């Protein structure tokens, strides 16, 4: 949207996008669930920029200032089936495969053996990403002559990112190491611009 009342031109730029996708892979190429992954992804994002621009000082200064906002949310769900039945088979054994005591096993096998869970690669995976970005900016180009101008600009950006992961072993009904948990971070940055432009010809 453009609005030009005279001294200042106002421009609004709005964008929205959605993504929904389901897909799967069958790594063993059989009708058995030996190696398969099912994915379901949903993502949406919204951005809004508001610009103010104009000419000043007898049209020698061409300037633009504005504000910017961006929001994104994405969810990734995976079901991983790999070596299905292995965990249940190990749990059904009377003892660990190497004969070590079940109270202190050094190999998988036996009911309640904690090593069995690490071999349960039937996974329910949930990932969520949230991103927010805010910015304010100004840039101006001043014509010293018809051919020579200088440009200066500054942008301040603040971003906040959040990542939630929740990965569960389906048969063992246990979360993988470090999950569920949320990792987040925020970043701030000033980004300047300085330039000199010379037009050698028209």
C-alpha positions as CSV (number, residue, x, y, z in Angstrom):
1,X,0.0,0.0,0.0
2,X,1.4,3.4,-1.0
3,X,0.1,6.8,0.2
4,X,1.6,10.0,-0.9
5,X,0.0,13.1,0.8
6,X,2.8,15.4,-0.4
7,X,5.8,15.9,1.8
8,X,6.2,12.3,3.0
9,X,5.4,9.0,1.2
10,X,4.1,6.2,3.3
11,X,4.4,2.6,2.2
12,X,3.1,-0.5,4.0
13,X,4.4,-3.9,3.0
14,X,2.5,-6.9,4.5
15,X,3.2,-10.6,3.8
16,X,1.7,-13.8,5.1
17,X,2.6,-17.4,4.2
18,X,1.5,-20.8,5.4
19,X,3.0,-24.2,4.7
20,X,1.4,-27.6,5.4
21,X,3.1,-30.7,4.2
22,X,2.9,-34.5,4.9
23,X,5.4,-36.9,3.5
24,X,7.1,-40.2,4.4
25,X,10.0,-42.3,3.5
26,X,10.4,-46.1,3.4
27,X,14.0,-46.9,3.7
28,X,13.8,-50.7,3.7
29,X,11.5,-50.9,0.5
30,X,9.3,-53.6,2.1
31,X,5.9,-53.7,3.6
32,X,7.4,-54.2,7.0
33,X,8.1,-51.1,9.3
34,X,11.8,-51.7,9.5
35,X,13.0,-48.3,8.5
36,X,10.3,-45.6,7.9
37,X,9.9,-42.0,8.8
38,X,6.6,-40.1,8.6
39,X,6.7,-36.3,8.7
40,X,4.0,-33.7,9.2
41,X,5.2,-30.0,9.1
42,X,3.2,-26.8,9.6
43,X,4.7,-23.4,9.3
44,X,3.3,-19.8,9.2
45,X,4.9,-16.4,9.0
46,X,3.8,-12.8,9.0
47,X,5.9,-9.8,8.2
48,X,5.0,-6.1,8.3
49,X,7.2,-3.2,7.2
50,X,6.2,0.5,7.4
51,X,8.3,2.9,5.4
52,X,8.4,6.7,5.4
53,X,10.4,8.4,2.7
54,X,10.8,11.8,1.1
55,X,13.1,14.5,-0.2
56,X,14.5,17.4,1.9
57,X,16.9,20.3,1.6
58,X,15.8,21.3,-1.8
59,X,15.6,17.7,-2.9
60,X,19.3,17.1,-2.1
61,X,18.5,14.6,0.7
62,X,16.7,11.4,-0.3
63,X,15.8,9.6,2.9
64,X,13.8,6.6,4.1
65,X,12.9,5.5,7.6
66,X,10.9,2.6,8.8
67,X,9.8,-0.1,11.2
68,X,9.8,-3.9,10.6
69,X,8.2,-6.9,12.3
70,X,8.5,-10.6,11.5
71,X,6.8,-13.5,13.3
72,X,7.3,-17.2,12.5
73,X,6.0,-20.4,14.0
74,X,6.7,-23.9,12.8
75,X,5.9,-27.3,14.1
76,X,7.7,-30.5,12.9
77,X,6.2,-33.9,13.9
78,X,8.1,-37.1,13.0
79,X,7.3,-40.7,13.6
80,X,10.4,-42.9,13.2
81,X,10.1,-46.6,13.0
82,X,13.5,-48.3,12.9
83,X,14.1,-51.9,13.8
84,X,10.6,-52.3,15.2
85,X,10.3,-55.1,17.6
86,X,13.9,-55.0,18.8
87,X,13.1,-53.4,22.1
88,X,10.3,-55.8,22.9
89,X,12.5,-58.7,21.9
90,X,15.3,-57.6,24.2
91,X,12.8,-57.0,27.1
92,X,11.5,-60.6,26.6
93,X,15.0,-62.2,27.1
94,X,15.6,-63.6,30.6
95,X,19.0,-61.8,31.0
96,X,21.6,-59.6,29.2
97,X,23.1,-61.1,26.1
98,X,26.6,-61.3,27.6
99,X,25.4,-63.0,30.8
100,X,26.2,-59.9,32.9
101,X,23.9,-59.4,36.0
102,X,20.7,-57.6,35.3
103,X,21.4,-55.3,38.3
104,X,24.6,-54.0,36.5
105,X,24.3,-54.9,32.8
106,X,27.0,-54.4,30.2
107,X,24.9,-55.6,27.3
108,X,21.3,-55.3,26.2
109,X,18.7,-57.9,27.1
110,X,16.5,-58.8,30.0
111,X,13.4,-57.1,31.4
112,X,14.0,-53.5,32.6
113,X,17.6,-53.4,31.3
114,X,18.3,-49.6,30.8
115,X,20.5,-50.4,27.8
116,X,17.4,-51.7,26.0
117,X,15.8,-48.3,25.9
118,X,18.8,-46.8,24.0
119,X,18.1,-49.3,21.2
120,X,14.4,-48.3,21.0
121,X,14.5,-46.3,17.8
122,X,10.8,-46.1,17.4
123,X,10.5,-42.3,18.1
124,X,7.8,-39.8,18.5
125,X,9.5,-36.5,17.6
126,X,8.0,-33.0,18.2
127,X,9.9,-29.8,17.4
128,X,8.5,-26.3,17.6
129,X,10.2,-23.1,16.5
130,X,9.1,-19.6,17.2
131,X,10.9,-16.5,15.8
132,X,10.2,-12.9,16.4
133,X,12.2,-10.0,14.8
134,X,11.8,-6.3,15.3
135,X,13.8,-3.5,13.5
136,X,13.9,0.2,13.1
137,X,16.0,1.8,10.3
138,X,16.9,5.1,8.7
139,X,19.0,5.8,5.6
140,X,19.7,9.1,3.8
141,X,21.6,10.0,0.6
142,X,22.7,13.6,0.3
143,X,23.7,15.0,-3.1
144,X,26.8,17.2,-2.8
145,X,26.8,17.8,-6.6
146,X,24.7,16.4,-9.4
147,X,27.2,13.5,-9.7
148,X,28.5,13.0,-6.1
149,X,26.5,11.9,-3.1
150,X,27.1,10.4,0.3
151,X,24.9,7.9,2.1
152,X,24.6,7.1,5.8
153,X,22.2,4.6,7.4
154,X,21.6,2.7,10.6
155,X,19.4,-0.3,11.5
156,X,18.7,-1.7,14.9
157,X,17.4,-5.3,15.0
158,X,16.1,-7.3,18.0
159,X,15.4,-11.0,17.5
160,X,14.1,-13.6,19.9
161,X,14.2,-17.3,19.0
162,X,12.7,-20.3,20.8
163,X,13.1,-24.0,20.1
164,X,11.1,-26.7,21.9
165,X,12.1,-30.3,21.4
166,X,10.2,-33.3,22.8
167,X,11.6,-36.6,21.6
168,X,10.1,-39.8,23.1
169,X,11.0,-43.4,22.6
170,X,7.6,-45.0,21.9
171,X,8.1,-48.6,23.2
172,X,10.2,-47.7,26.2
173,X,8.0,-44.7,26.9
174,X,11.1,-42.6,27.7
175,X,12.3,-39.2,26.5
176,X,15.7,-39.1,24.8
177,X,18.5,-37.4,26.6
178,X,17.9,-33.7,27.2
179,X,14.3,-33.9,26.1
180,X,11.8,-32.3,26.6
181,X,13.4,-28.9,26.8
182,X,13.3,-25.4,25.4
183,X,16.2,-23.5,24.1
184,X,15.9,-19.8,23.5
185,X,18.1,-16.8,22.8
186,X,17.7,-13.2,21.9
187,X,20.0,-11.1,19.8
188,X,20.5,-7.3,19.4
189,X,22.5,-5.7,16.6
190,X,23.2,-2.2,15.2
191,X,24.1,-2.4,11.6
192,X,25.4,0.9,10.1
193,X,26.0,1.8,6.4
194,X,28.3,4.5,5.0
195,X,28.8,5.0,1.3
196,X,30.0,7.4,-1.3
197,X,28.5,7.3,-4.8
198,X,29.8,9.0,-7.9
199,X,28.0,8.9,-11.3
200,X,30.6,8.9,-14.0
201,X,27.9,9.4,-16.7
202,X,24.2,9.4,-17.0
